[in-house]
């Protein structure tokens, strides 16, 4: 909708294995950093940090729980977990002056990497955090896929453009 003003993530839910809702959490989404190689030598006046197309560094995300819960320990064992985060982005439609909501959905396939048990303080949150290493990251906005990274299956697509198409062809995939 070209006539809308995106305003805020109104709310979201977190699901494990595509079905079971998880408790009250705060989620820190990963940063996607490209793997880089330093290029230097004859024909270059200096050093170039060149991104390796379709390759990323570790992607880590964190799920923070207010306190320990049965759900917060369900996925601590080493193994991949399927998490989905379903959000509603509030937008103002300028032509009608009414709010509309667009879905923002993110999927992780992730393995636990670090656990912060949190703190014990009377009347305070424990701030229990689990950091995950993410190998599959997918994102949709308004039912359109905007991002798809799958490290084990040579997928790196942003906005529908596959950065690994040429490489897959070159190596026989």
Buried (B, 14 or more C-beta within 10 A) or exposed (E): EEEBEEEEEEEBEBBBEEEEEBEEBEBEBBEBEBEEEEEEEEEEEEEEEEEEEBBBEEBBBBBBBBEEBEBBEEBEEEEBBBBBBBBBBBBBEEEEEEEEEBBBBBBBBBBBBEEEEBEEEEEEEBBBBBBBBBBBBBBBBEEEBBBBBBBEEBBBBBEEEBBBBEBBEEEEE
